[in-house]
Amino acid sequence: MALSPVASPQPKVATPLAHRKRRHSALDKGVIDLTGDGDEDAAAAPMGATDGHVTAAKSTNGDHRPTLPRKLEDDAEEADDDNQSLIDDMLDTAELEPYSNDTPDNDDCLDARIVSGLHARLRKVGPEAFVDEFLTKASIPPVLLGTAFGLHPQIWEIYGEKFYVDLLVKAIVRACYKRQKLVQYNTINDAAALLRDRKNIMVITGAGISTSLGIPDFRSKETGFYSKLVEMGINEPEIVFDIEEFDLDPRTFYTLAADILPDLKHYSPTHAFIRLLQDKGKLQTNYTQNIDNLEELAGIEKERLIQCHGSFAGATCRKCKHKVPGADIFADIRAKRVSYCKPCKLQIAAAQAAPKPKKRKPMPQRRHSSSSDDDMDDDIPQPGVMKPDITFFGEQLPNDFFTTFTDRDANSVDLVVVIGTSLKVAPVSEMPNYLPKDIPHIYISRDPVEHVNFDIQLLGSCDDVVVDLCRRAGWELTHEMIPTGFKVAVEAVEDSEHRWKIKHVGGEVCGNGTEAAAVAAKST
């Protein structure tokens, strides 16, 4: 899905698709030899490289990244608008949950070495030549080729050949421009050195940087906000943040939002780490997906902060657009009652108190079958509902997200640090694939990610990782929640040279009696 000013919920697979057997003779006959090492470099894609609106972007070394061939884009864009959303959702699913077959005797998937060779070939020749070689000339049956890009074979049966080919072309284009790991960066010491040496650092953050304060993230399987909603019987938890549903019935949001409401008194050591980057003159921009506004509390300057999904910092009336500080509606959220606009209430009260002009007696009219009670209800004035300035599904992202990223940061950042987010929500999830290919990317969170090729993955509590990184970089990070005598153990993840587990193994909690320390101790 190309970067777009409209956020959409991630697709959910309701039931597993049935496995499908299909025998293909091309591989048995040795038609192709795609067992290469797959080490060719991939070109970095310009923003929107898969949506038909391509512009060249200049990299840090002055080279222009290649644009997508127009002919291939035109062919892919023949899918009508009604299908586009479905295609985008399927592409996301193929990337986040790619189709695979673990049954050795079943041949409806390509061998892993052949898949690696296909991707290497794609990056070497580009999407247009690749499509001509393997799809147009059908050197591999399309359904089988699709499994190399995570597509389930049954999509062909359900949606037909035309839809499947459109989807496959899009998947090929996306795969071509997917970021490739830089082999020279692998260890936690490499990460610390990058922090010391780089000057224009982009930090992308998610809910994981606030969980030590007792604020739940959204997608953790057992403790996330969405998981709790599912336990309550809400099978589609994203509906709580759907703007159409909010306008139909805001009570759902107001009943549940108290659990994610910040106290606006404390920020975490990870927030302090971002502030330290700013103080050292290294922070170019902090793109946060969080809505708790704790970055501002930590002192991140507004010109360096992009709140990608808005925040609780403000609230706006859905009717008259009156704005108030977000804290003005916190009492209503905590009390689980809908907050209504005060100016709307005053205007309605004033109108009702004003003397009413005498009306002529209306001419008698024939009654229709429609309910007159409904018409009377519509005539009763209602105050507008106050909505926090967080970006709901179906609303546009802030304009400064796109302009800051494409016009400034994409051309000048020299290091990307992603902290506390699984990068599963577009358009933030697409940012690594847009940047020039030589910019290192560091990932910090509890669980690894597979759909983005990070150079270094540091797995553990965000707070623990950043404190140890600062120690290795020779920096002093101070915060009331950092234990005295802090120590961690660093262990390599099996079968990986660039993933490391970081675990807190020593140090006592500071005895300053602060509420933040107590919250941190309780949450761990």
Disulfide bonds with the S-S distance in Angstrom:
none
